[in-house]
Amino acid sequence: LKPTWPFSALPLRPVRCVAGRRPGGLVMASWLPGLCTSKSGTRALAPTVPTKTQDASPDAAQRSDEMDVAASEHPYAASLVNGVAFFVPPEAQCHNDHDDEAGGQRSNESGDSPPSKGESSPSADASASPPSASPGALPEDKEERVKQVQLLRASSSMLEADHTPCVEFEVKIWSDDYSDRKHCLPNGELKPRRPLPHMKASQLLSGLTYDEQRSEYVFPKAINDWPAFKGMVLRSIVVRHHMAVGRDRATVLWKAGNGQALPQAGKMGKGTRAIFAAPAWTVIGWSPTSPGFVWWFSEQHGAPRCLVGESMLRALDNDADELAFATAKTVHVVAHRYAVANESFRDANTWHAGVLVEWSHNKFCTWVEVAWLNGCGGYGGKSNWCEDKLQANPTLYRVMPDSLKRPFDQHLSEVRILDIPVKSKDEFYEQWLLKYSNKGGLQPALQRFFDPTVHASGNVRIRNCTPSQLAGICLNYISRAFIYETMTANCQTFAADLYGFLTGTKGVAPFSKFLRPGYQQRTMAFLYRPSYTERSSR
């Protein structure tokens, strides 16, 4: 469904309308600037791309094998088209508002059906959200999810070392006889590391242990093979009933503290969810001793490393003097569209933006961006800014802490910082952006960017902006601007904020014209330490 009136006349505020009917009910359409998308799902597309047999070179065969292995290791991450795996970032892929019990979360999870059309916003880092992989938060519960996070962050008892289980998330429970090739491996076992974690009823009951001291049921192993979900506390078991009109309803089968025995496996059928709780500190960081949703990956300091949270400041200060005392000299706002197999009208108007930093040591540059929380760790460590993205086990995934390897959350943000082995903007553009773009000559499955462009460049006017200072201002920022909003708080608004702050430029605007009317610069968010640092120092 495409608009027939002039593009400039499209409304800037989303509205809902009934677009038509299909078997099973109404198709609700969400009008955003430039495109009408389906609320109950997106139509499938079947792009024509080179298949594995079209390129018989050994390198092409090796790359194809690596992508096949990666697709099996992280089955929900790849879009399989004609046998070729397209690893588009999770922010640039589609989502359904409800995960259906029969088919699950996405139409392209196993390659059994064509990949779905990306529902990207013209203004966001992400073209579109996959099904909610946020712990326990379905898209319609976004306000409750955000409110929960805000309350926990504001709590006076929220310290880094607070292990009180209070951050709830859902796990889908299948019956023991459940078998569907979309969610199951050929041997019948459930696929690992799904966006919405899942397990069979017998797995849940056999994996729980009772902690006599705390009077709680604990699941000590990794839930659905997510490394971050170990030692989670069971809060309740419910059955969700999807309602055609209004909010879903839930029937409680079991609740902690009510003195009842756990339900039998046979009573856990369609719609069953197990509600687990993670420690309180997970709402402010990936580590109880290093809060802050910022990570910095580098292969330019000897052995590869991935620093997270407040502790990265000390690590950066302890680097060799040439690196630790280097200062940021020039910054550039770079924007690009995501490379997809068949670019839709919406994809053509969706741009991701970040900031490239040039240092005084002239050894490498640093890329800074905002994206979905856990969008990289929950995606097999596949980053467009790492050379080995298509390998089955990228270096980034190997070195990042297990606490980052969890389902991504499209309602919250993280700051990602990566060192890139180029010395200047020109090298970055020629050796990276063009190389992996639609202008670089690579086959479509290996492309990462469409039409990359340098939007703005300027000299850094912050005195002595060292790597630790850059990390510190990002930690300050994300502690306040931690909500991800498609039209108001995303990668482009962060890039504009960071560029304006570092260069002292007034009137900076996001790259996309759709964001500019509602954009408000948030440079003050970079200045002050997060409140959790004050509480932890008392």
RODO-2510 file (C-alpha; in nm, 4 decimals, decimal comma):
residues 538
     n   res          X          Y          Z
     1     l     0,0000     0,0000     0,0000
     2     k     0,1754     0,3140    -0,1188
     3     p     0,0524     0,6699    -0,0871
     4     t    -0,0896     0,8263    -0,4009
     5     w    -0,0595     1,1873    -0,2931
     6     p     0,2645     1,3908    -0,3033
     7     f     0,5330     1,2629    -0,0712
     8     s     0,5707     1,6022     0,0976
     9     a     0,2071     1,5900     0,2066
    10     l     0,2474     1,2804     0,4219
    11     p     0,1640     1,3353     0,7896
    12     l     0,4532     1,3483     1,0337
    13     r     0,2559     1,1952     1,3203
    14     p     0,1649     0,8254     1,3002
    15     v    -0,2056     0,7468     1,2708
    16     r    -0,3923     0,4177     1,2457
    17     c    -0,6333     0,3175     0,9722
    18     v    -0,8055     0,0057     0,8464
    19     a    -0,6364    -0,0839     0,5203
    20     g    -0,8338    -0,3894     0,4143
    21     r    -0,9212    -0,7480     0,4946
    22     r    -0,7511    -1,0779     0,4669
    23     p    -0,8469    -1,4303     0,5776
    24     g    -0,8470    -1,4305     0,9556
    25     g    -0,9279    -1,0691     1,0229
    26     l    -0,8490    -0,7076     0,9521
    27     v    -0,5155    -0,5791     0,8359
    28     m    -0,4324    -0,2766     1,0493
    29     a    -0,2035    -0,0318     0,8767
    30     s     0,0431     0,2016     1,0456
    31     w     0,1008     0,5145     0,8416
    32     l     0,4469     0,6588     0,8858
    33     p     0,6093     0,9157     0,6598
    34     g     0,6597     0,7421     0,3294
    35     l     0,5022     0,4008     0,3751
    36     c     0,2055     0,2041     0,4999
    37     t     0,3028    -0,1150     0,6792
    38     s     0,1013    -0,3958     0,8224
    39     k     0,0481    -0,4109     1,1970
    40     s    -0,0252    -0,7801     1,1962
    41     g     0,2681    -0,8627     0,9753
    42     t     0,4536    -0,7564     0,6652
    43     r     0,4143    -0,9032     0,3216
    44     a     0,6875    -1,1390     0,2130
    45     l     0,9167    -1,0575    -0,0743
    46     a     1,1203    -1,2913    -0,2876
    47     p     1,4181    -1,0950    -0,4200
    48     t     1,6381    -1,2287    -0,6927
    49     v     1,9968    -1,2508    -0,5774
    50     p     2,2978    -1,4539    -0,6800
    51     t     2,2829    -1,8033    -0,5402
    52     k     2,5705    -2,0072    -0,4122
    53     t     2,6022    -2,1872    -0,7444
    54     q     2,6415    -1,8685    -0,9450
    55     d     2,9929    -1,8037    -0,8183
    56     a     3,2084    -2,1145    -0,8298
    57     s     3,5252    -1,9551    -0,6897
    58     p     3,6773    -2,1151    -0,3765
    59     d     3,6471    -1,7877    -0,1850
    60     a     3,2784    -1,7610    -0,2684
    61     a     3,2205    -2,1215    -0,1618
    62     q     3,4039    -2,0607     0,1660
    63     r     3,2020    -1,7458     0,2355
    64     s     2,8826    -1,9320     0,1581
    65     d     2,9789    -2,2161     0,3947
    66     e     3,0635    -1,9642     0,6685
    67     m     2,7241    -1,7984     0,6283
    68     d     2,5498    -2,1364     0,6427
    69     v     2,7318    -2,2225     0,9651
    70     a     2,6471    -1,8822     1,1108
    71     a     2,2842    -1,9283     1,0173
    72     s     2,2727    -2,2591     1,2037
    73     e     2,4523    -2,1173     1,5076
    74     h     2,2243    -1,8139     1,5250
    75     p     1,9170    -1,9350     1,3374
    76     y     1,7066    -1,6259     1,3912
    77     a     1,9769    -1,3868     1,2775
    78     a     2,0025    -1,4561     0,9058
    79     s     1,7559    -1,3950     0,6269
    80     l     1,7971    -1,6856     0,3887
    81     v     1,7214    -1,5927     0,0275
    82     n     1,7755    -1,8506    -0,2448
    83     g     2,0186    -2,0319    -0,0187
    84     v     2,2222    -1,7196     0,0633
    85     a     2,2277    -1,5737     0,4164
    86     f     2,1733    -1,1987     0,4415
    87     f     2,2827    -1,0754     0,7841
    88     v     2,0960    -0,7477     0,8077
    89     p     2,1193    -0,5836     1,1534
    90     p     1,8194    -0,6608     1,3762
    91     e     1,7185    -0,2949     1,3731
    92     a     1,6673    -0,3216     0,9968
    93     q     1,4362    -0,6204     0,9966
    94     c     1,0635    -0,6715     1,0321
    95     h     0,8549    -0,7578     1,3331
    96     n     0,5082    -0,8761     1,4172
    97     d     0,3213    -0,7263     1,7055
    98     h     0,2176    -1,0706     1,8302
    99     d     0,4268    -1,3839     1,8235
   100     d     0,1995    -1,6511     1,6888
   101     e     0,1968    -1,9826     1,8663
   102     a     0,2183    -2,1903     1,5525
   103     g     0,4753    -2,0034     1,3538
   104     g     0,6585    -1,7965     1,6091
   105     q     0,8341    -1,4683     1,5792
   106     r     0,9535    -1,4154     1,2263
   107     s     0,8747    -1,5473     0,8853
   108     n     1,2387    -1,5845     0,7880
   109     e     1,3829    -1,7546     1,0916
   110     s     1,4658    -2,0884     0,9367
   111     g     1,4660    -2,0259     0,5664
   112     d     1,1438    -2,2198     0,5222
   113     s     0,9654    -1,9108     0,3987
   114     p     1,0832    -1,5985     0,2143
   115     p     1,2289    -1,3192     0,4241
   116     s     0,9953    -1,0458     0,5296
   117     k     1,0046    -0,6890     0,4185
   118     g     1,1938    -0,4616     0,6524
   119     e     0,9693    -0,2172     0,8346
   120     s     1,2200     0,0601     0,8653
   121     s     1,1423     0,4073     0,9724
   122     p     1,2813     0,6862     0,7598
   123     s     1,4412     0,8207     1,0717
   124     a     1,5789     0,5365     1,2696
   125     d     1,8921     0,3367     1,3124
   126     a     1,6740     0,0591     1,2433
   127     s     1,4687     0,0027     0,9659
   128     a     1,2408    -0,2011     1,1656
   129     s     1,1937    -0,3977     1,4757
   130     p     1,1954    -0,7723     1,4921
   131     p     0,9580    -0,9269     1,7358
   132     s     1,0122    -0,7981     2,0793
   133     a     1,3175    -0,9585     2,2159
   134     s     1,3121    -0,7354     2,5172
   135     p     1,2888    -0,9392     2,8366
   136     g     0,9199    -0,9937     2,8917
   137     a     0,8031    -0,6947     2,6922
   138     l     0,5741    -0,7327     2,3933
   139     p     0,5466    -0,4257     2,1687
   140     e     0,2072    -0,3315     2,3082
   141     d     0,3609    -0,3272     2,6582
   142     k     0,6212    -0,0687     2,5643
   143     e     0,4926     0,2000     2,8013
   144     e     0,4886    -0,0442     3,0920
   145     r     0,8360    -0,1671     3,0021
   146     v     0,9766     0,1860     2,9876
   147     k     0,8001     0,2819     3,3094
   148     q     0,9460    -0,0252     3,4829
   149     v     1,2975     0,0691     3,3745
   150     q     1,2542     0,4314     3,4794
   151     l     1,1261     0,3370     3,8236
   152     l     1,4084     0,0911     3,8818
   153     r     1,6704     0,3403     3,7687
   154     a     1,5284     0,6073     3,9979
   155     s     1,5084     0,3763     4,2988
   156     s     1,7311     0,4858     4,5847
   157     s     1,8144     0,1209     4,6511
   158     m     1,9394     0,0646     4,2964
   159     l     2,3104     0,0014     4,3484
   160     e     2,5457    -0,1801     4,1158
   161     a     2,5691    -0,4745     4,3561
   162     d     2,1938    -0,5113     4,4043
   163     h     2,1158    -0,8731     4,3134
   164     t     1,7491    -0,8573     4,4106
   165     p     1,5546    -1,0360     4,1337
   166     c     1,3107    -0,7734     4,0081
   167     v     1,3636    -0,7280     3,6324
   168     e     1,1085    -0,9642     3,4831
   169     f     1,1150    -1,1285     3,1408
   170     e     0,9103    -1,3961     2,9668
   171     v     1,0020    -1,7383     2,8336
   172     k     0,7681    -1,9188     2,5961
   173     i     0,6817    -2,2722     2,7079
   174     w     0,5958    -2,5354     2,4478
   175     s     0,4291    -2,8678     2,5187
   176     d     0,6621    -3,1682     2,5205
   177     d     0,5189    -3,3054     2,1963
   178     y     0,5632    -2,9767     2,0109
   179     s     0,7458    -3,0114     1,6795
   180     d     0,7721    -2,7429     1,4159
   181     r     1,0671    -2,7023     1,1824
   182     k     1,0464    -2,3268     1,2247
   183     h     1,1309    -2,3507     1,5929
   184     c     1,2900    -2,6961     1,6111
   185     l     1,6123    -2,8452     1,4838
   186     p     1,6050    -3,1597     1,2677
   187     n     1,6613    -3,3724     1,5808
   188     g     1,3476    -3,2260     1,7412
   189     e     1,5226    -3,0019     1,9922
   190     l     1,4208    -2,6375     2,0138
   191     k     1,6415    -2,3898     1,8328
   192     p     1,8790    -2,1999     2,0617
   193     r     1,8960    -1,8287     2,1337
   194     r     1,5570    -1,7166     2,0085
   195     p     1,4483    -1,3498     2,0319
   196     l     1,1757    -1,4623     2,2713
   197     p     1,3452    -1,7426     2,4702
   198     h     1,1600    -2,0725     2,4688
   199     m     1,1790    -2,4205     2,6173
   200     k     0,9601    -2,7267     2,6521
   201     a     0,7586    -2,7907     2,9648
   202     s     0,9709    -3,0837     3,0824
   203     q     1,2872    -2,8758     3,0321
   204     l     1,1465    -2,6084     3,2588
   205     l     1,0432    -2,8460     3,5361
   206     s     1,3580    -3,0585     3,5271
   207     g     1,5885    -2,7560     3,5116
   208     l     1,4508    -2,5788     3,8187
   209     t     1,6152    -2,6141     4,1588
   210     y     1,4657    -2,4973     4,4861
   211     d     1,6745    -2,2610     4,6987
   212     e     1,5790    -2,3368     5,0570
   213     q     1,7493    -2,0280     5,1936
   214     r     1,5677    -1,7830     4,9662
   215     s     1,2552    -1,9976     4,9199
   216     e     1,2769    -1,9531     4,5427
   217     y     1,2912    -2,1688     4,2341
   218     v     1,6071    -2,0963     4,0347
   219     f     1,7005    -2,2048     3,6815
   220     p     2,0816    -2,2374     3,7086
   221     k     2,1527    -2,3187     3,3429
   222     a     2,1411    -2,0780     3,0487
   223     i     1,7789    -2,0346     2,9412
   224     n     1,7484    -2,1247     2,5713
   225     d     2,1311    -2,1171     2,5542
   226     w     2,1449    -1,7410     2,6181
   227     p     2,4688    -1,6964     2,8186
   228     a     2,3272    -1,3943     3,0049
   229     f     2,0243    -1,5884     3,1324
   230     k     2,1866    -1,8037     3,3990
   231     g     2,0615    -1,8368     3,7559
   232     m     1,7302    -1,6644     3,6847
   233     v     1,4534    -1,6785     3,9474
   234     l     1,1082    -1,8125     3,8534
   235     r     0,8304    -1,5720     3,9477
   236     s     0,5216    -1,7271     3,7892
   237     i     0,3789    -1,9473     3,5156
   238     v     0,0875    -1,8036     3,3194
   239     v    -0,1192    -1,8811     3,0112
   240     r    -0,1673    -1,5882     2,7765
   241     h    -0,4891    -1,5631     2,5781
   242     h    -0,4650    -1,3539     2,2650
   243     m    -0,7730    -1,1363     2,2274
   244     a    -0,8950    -1,0167     1,8897
   245     v    -0,9937    -0,6862     2,0511
   246     g    -0,8206    -0,5246     2,3468
   247     r    -0,5232    -0,6370     2,5499
   248     d    -0,4219    -0,9978     2,5931
   249     r    -0,5351    -1,1734     2,9078
   250     a    -0,3482    -1,4157     3,1294
   251     t    -0,4444    -1,7031     3,3566
   252     v    -0,2023    -1,7758     3,6408
   253     l    -0,1041    -2,1435     3,6720
   254     w     0,1528    -2,0933     3,9440
   255     k     0,2945    -1,8014     4,1395
   256     a     0,5943    -1,7837     4,3696
   257     g     0,5083    -1,7605     4,7356
   258     n     0,1602    -1,9084     4,7141
   259     g     0,2659    -2,2436     4,8577
   260     q     0,1435    -2,4444     4,5583
   261     a     0,3372    -2,7144     4,3791
   262     l     0,4610    -2,6516     4,0285
   263     p     0,2081    -2,7480     3,7608
   264     q     0,2558    -3,0693     3,5686
   265     a     0,3990    -3,0583     3,2190
   266     g     0,0702    -3,1715     3,0687
   267     k    -0,1036    -2,8561     3,1884
   268     m     0,1349    -2,6295     2,9998
   269     g    -0,0134    -2,5916     2,6561
   270     k    -0,0580    -2,3191     2,3996
   271     g     0,0132    -1,9696     2,5278
   272     t     0,2087    -2,0755     2,8370
   273     r     0,4753    -1,8351     2,9599
   274     a     0,7245    -1,8649     3,2431
   275     i     0,8025    -1,5315     3,4072
   276     f     1,1600    -1,5119     3,5329
   277     a     1,3356    -1,2299     3,7146
   278     a     1,6884    -1,1018     3,6603
   279     p     1,8948    -0,9114     3,9211
   280     a     1,8202    -0,5424     3,9744
   281     w     2,1623    -0,4304     3,8512
   282     t     2,0801    -0,5513     3,4986
   283     v     1,8659    -0,2419     3,4484
   284     i     2,1692    -0,0110     3,4603
   285     g     2,4414    -0,2207     3,3005
   286     w     2,5882    -0,5536     3,1998
   287     s     2,7945    -0,5980     3,5144
   288     p     2,7183    -0,5487     3,8846
   289     t     3,0541    -0,3739     3,9243
   290     s     3,0606    -0,1782     3,5965
   291     p     2,7247    -0,0117     3,5205
   292     g     2,6497     0,1744     3,2002
   293     f     2,5215     0,0523     2,8638
   294     v     2,8306     0,1441     2,6596
   295     w     3,0769    -0,1019     2,5105
   296     w     3,4019    -0,0421     2,3226
   297     f     3,5456    -0,3095     2,0941
   298     s     3,8995    -0,2828     1,9621
   299     e     4,1593    -0,4947     1,7868
   300     q     4,4079    -0,2059     1,7818
   301     h     4,5494    -0,2555     2,1323
   302     g     4,7127    -0,5951     2,0916
   303     a     4,4722    -0,8762     2,1783
   304     p     4,1081    -0,8057     2,0865
   305     r     3,9031    -0,6688     2,3743
   306     c     3,5521    -0,5504     2,4520
   307     l     3,5288    -0,3049     2,7412
   308     v     3,1924    -0,2399     2,9052
   309     g     3,0534     0,0140     3,1491
   310     e     3,2308     0,2454     3,3897
   311     s     3,5337     0,0179     3,4273
   312     m     3,6384     0,0956     3,0710
   313     l     3,7538     0,4400     3,1871
   314     r     4,0332     0,2885     3,3949
   315     a     4,1258     0,0437     3,1183
   316     l     4,1520     0,3224     2,8608
   317     d     4,3643     0,5347     3,0942
   318     n     4,5994     0,2382     3,1435
   319     d     4,6700     0,1986     2,7717
   320     a     5,0064     0,2953     2,6250
   321     d     5,0648     0,6687     2,6625
   322     e     5,0469     0,7269     2,2878
   323     l     4,6894     0,5926     2,2882
   324     a     4,5710     0,6880     2,6362
   325     f     4,6659     1,0558     2,5948
   326     a     4,5630     1,0871     2,2302
   327     t     4,2984     1,3498     2,1671
   328     a     4,0071     1,3597     1,9264
   329     k     4,0838     1,6041     1,6451
   330     t     3,8067     1,5753     1,3883
   331     v     3,4619     1,4157     1,3826
   332     h     3,2339     1,3287     1,0923
   333     v     2,8673     1,2348     1,0774
   334     v     2,8304     0,9448     0,8353
   335     a     2,4966     0,8133     0,7115
   336     h     2,3983     0,5141     0,4996
   337     r     2,1057     0,2938     0,4148
   338     y     2,1135    -0,0746     0,5006
   339     a     2,1938    -0,3152     0,2207
   340     v     1,8918    -0,5374     0,1702
   341     a     1,8110    -0,7952    -0,0936
   342     n     1,5225    -0,5996    -0,2439
   343     e     1,5000    -0,2366    -0,1384
   344     s     1,1477    -0,1176    -0,0697
   345     f     1,0187     0,2390    -0,0772
   346     r     1,0588     0,2559     0,2961
   347     d     1,4089     0,1072     0,2906
   348     a     1,5092     0,3722     0,0388
   349     n     1,4136     0,6404     0,2915
   350     t     1,5724     0,4791     0,5973
   351     w     1,9148     0,6003     0,7049
   352     h     2,1476     0,4933     0,9833
   353     a     2,3952     0,7493     1,1170
   354     g     2,6972     0,7493     1,3410
   355     v     3,0065     0,9541     1,4219
   356     l     3,3611     0,8816     1,3034
   357     v     3,6373     1,0148     1,5299
   358     e     3,9907     1,0886     1,4058
   359     w     4,2642     1,0828     1,6724
   360     s     4,5887     1,2720     1,7126
   361     h     4,7934     0,9480     1,7076
   362     n     4,6847     0,8877     1,3449
   363     k     4,6853     0,5097     1,3921
   364     f     4,3150     0,4262     1,3609
   365     c     3,9725     0,5864     1,3796
   366     t     3,6799     0,5182     1,6115
   367     w     3,3153     0,4699     1,5196
   368     v     3,0430     0,5707     1,7703
   369     e     2,6750     0,4883     1,7271
   370     v     2,3523     0,4251     1,9150
   371     a     2,1339     0,1234     1,8458
   372     w     1,9029    -0,1207     2,0213
   373     l     2,0113    -0,2501     2,3576
   374     n     2,1845    -0,5891     2,3131
   375     g     2,1333    -0,5610     1,9384
   376     c     2,4847    -0,6898     1,8725
   377     g     2,5326    -0,9441     2,1503
   378     g     2,1855    -1,0786     2,0776
   379     y     2,2727    -1,1046     1,7092
   380     g     2,5765    -1,3302     1,7243
   381     g     2,8209    -1,0394     1,7479
   382     k     2,7643    -0,9472     1,3841
   383     s     2,8546    -0,5839     1,3304
   384     n     2,8849    -0,3977     1,0018
   385     w     3,1995    -0,2385     1,1422
   386     c     3,3895    -0,5646     1,1873
   387     e     3,5711    -0,7289     0,8973
   388     d     3,4781    -1,0822     1,0064
   389     k     3,1063    -1,0170     1,0373
   390     l     3,0079    -1,3204     0,8284
   391     q     3,2211    -1,5705     1,0153
   392     a     3,0365    -1,8224     1,2279
   393     n     3,1929    -1,6901     1,5478
   394     p     3,3165    -1,3311     1,4968
   395     t     3,5946    -1,1957     1,7131
   396     l     3,3586    -0,9455     1,8729
   397     y     3,1276    -1,2244     1,9879
   398     r     3,4187    -1,4256     2,1273
   399     v     3,5581    -1,1451     2,3416
   400     m     3,2403    -0,9697     2,4579
   401     p     3,1209    -1,0616     2,8087
   402     d     2,8454    -1,3211     2,8311
   403     s     2,6179    -1,0630     2,9916
   404     l     2,5854    -0,8917     2,6507
   405     k     2,4656    -1,2116     2,4850
   406     r     2,0958    -1,1789     2,5434
   407     p     1,7873    -1,0926     2,3345
   408     f     1,7863    -0,7408     2,1980
   409     d     1,5429    -0,4787     2,3278
   410     q     1,4006    -0,2365     2,0720
   411     h     1,2647    -0,0069     2,3428
   412     l     1,6049     0,0771     2,4968
   413     s     1,9409     0,1964     2,3622
   414     e     2,3097     0,1268     2,3977
   415     v     2,6164     0,3130     2,2759
   416     r     2,8572     0,1099     2,0651
   417     i     3,2153     0,2223     2,0105
   418     l     3,4445     0,0355     1,7738
   419     d     3,7999     0,1068     1,6590
   420     i     3,8368     0,0740     1,2821
   421     p     4,1779     0,0160     1,1145
   422     v     4,1740     0,3303     0,8996
   423     k     4,3681     0,6504     0,9652
   424     s     4,1381     0,9145     0,8237
   425     k     3,7934     0,9920     0,6913
   426     d     3,9135     0,9432     0,3346
   427     e     4,0528     0,5979     0,4092
   428     f     3,7336     0,5112     0,5961
   429     y     3,5224     0,6112     0,2985
   430     e     3,7362     0,4382     0,0374
   431     q     3,8465     0,1263     0,2241
   432     w     3,5334     0,0569     0,4246
   433     l     3,2172     0,2356     0,3163
   434     l     3,2695     0,2036    -0,0577
   435     k     3,4178    -0,1448    -0,0287
   436     y     3,1030    -0,2819     0,1364
   437     s     2,8538    -0,0622    -0,0457
   438     n     2,6447    -0,1071    -0,3561
   439     k     2,9175     0,0865    -0,5382
   440     g     3,2022    -0,1436    -0,4420
   441     g     3,1460    -0,4340    -0,6800
   442     l     3,0684    -0,7000    -0,4171
   443     q     2,7880    -0,9475    -0,4739
   444     p     2,4649    -0,8425    -0,2989
   445     a     2,4942    -1,0902    -0,0114
   446     l     2,8267    -0,9347     0,0933
   447     q     2,7176    -0,5720     0,0778
   448     r     2,6477    -0,3804     0,3991
   449     f     2,5690    -0,0231     0,2963
   450     f     2,3714     0,1575     0,0329
   451     d     2,4820     0,5054    -0,0792
   452     p     2,7050     0,5982     0,2199
   453     t     2,7630     0,9694     0,2627
   454     v     2,9537     1,2044     0,4932
   455     h     2,6878     1,4417     0,6215
   456     a     2,8993     1,6810     0,8313
   457     s     3,2604     1,7323     0,9400
   458     g     3,4124     1,9524     1,2069
   459     n     3,7047     2,0026     1,4423
   460     v     3,6696     1,8906     1,8040
   461     r     3,6570     2,1904     2,0378
   462     i     3,6432     1,9991     2,3676
   463     r     3,9797     2,0390     2,5385
   464     n     4,1865     1,7222     2,5654
   465     c     3,9111     1,4835     2,4574
   466     t     4,0929     1,1561     2,5265
   467     p     3,9465     0,8080     2,4729
   468     s     3,8443     0,7839     2,8386
   469     q     3,6726     1,1234     2,8160
   470     l     3,4865     1,0152     2,5035
   471     a     3,3718     0,6995     2,6801
   472     g     3,2737     0,9014     2,9862
   473     i     3,0503     1,1433     2,7990
   474     c     2,8833     0,8495     2,6240
   475     l     2,8176     0,6864     2,9613
   476     n     2,6691     1,0127     3,0840
   477     y     2,4480     1,0419     2,7784
   478     i     2,3067     0,6901     2,7729
   479     s     2,2206     0,7055     3,1434
   480     r     1,9718     0,9820     3,0573
   481     a     1,8771     0,9123     2,6950
   482     f     1,8292     0,5376     2,7302
   483     i     1,4899     0,5153     2,5592
   484     y     1,4858     0,4234     2,1892
   485     e     1,2097     0,5957     1,9931
   486     t     1,1807     0,5451     1,6201
   487     m     1,0910     0,9054     1,5433
   488     t     1,2462     1,1034     1,8297
   489     a     1,5433     0,9253     1,9888
   490     n     1,7550     0,7026     1,7678
   491     c     2,0913     0,6772     1,5947
   492     q     2,0489     0,9996     1,4003
   493     t     1,9526     1,2117     1,6990
   494     f     2,2494     1,0735     1,8938
   495     a     2,4870     1,1455     1,6035
   496     a     2,3576     1,5029     1,5862
   497     d     2,3872     1,5425     1,9644
   498     l     2,7431     1,4073     1,9802
   499     y     2,8610     1,6046     1,6797
   500     g     2,7112     1,9274     1,8136
   501     f     2,8629     1,8705     2,1571
   502     l     3,2158     1,7863     2,0379
   503     t     3,2342     2,0611     1,7770
   504     g     3,0362     2,3269     1,9642
   505     t     2,8094     2,3696     1,6649
   506     k     2,4660     2,5244     1,7052
   507     g     2,1711     2,4308     1,4921
   508     v     2,2884     2,0786     1,4184
   509     a     2,0067     1,8667     1,2739
   510     p     1,9663     1,4929     1,2104
   511     f     2,0407     1,3643     0,8631
   512     s     1,6819     1,2748     0,7785
   513     k     1,4420     1,5612     0,7114
   514     f     1,1652     1,3626     0,8803
   515     l     1,3373     1,3973     1,2182
   516     r     1,4232     1,7640     1,2033
   517     p     1,0844     1,9182     1,2970
   518     g     1,0707     1,7383     1,6320
   519     y     1,4430     1,7242     1,7095
   520     q     1,5715     1,8852     2,0290
   521     q     1,9449     1,8894     2,0907
   522     r     2,0493     1,7129     2,4121
   523     t     2,4083     1,8254     2,4580
   524     m     2,3604     1,8725     2,8329
   525     a     2,3123     1,4966     2,8682
   526     f     2,6842     1,4508     2,7949
   527     l     2,8070     1,6654     3,0836
   528     y     2,7096     1,5075     3,4140
   529     r     2,7844     1,1754     3,5716
   530     p     2,5000     0,9240     3,6052
   531     s     2,3137     0,9274     3,9337
   532     y     2,4126     0,5678     4,0084
   533     t     2,7766     0,6796     4,0457
   534     e     2,6706     0,9137     4,3283
   535     r     2,4751     0,6440     4,5111
   536     s     2,7575     0,3931     4,4806
   537     s     3,0058     0,6403     4,6313
   538     r     2,8023     0,7119     4,9449
***
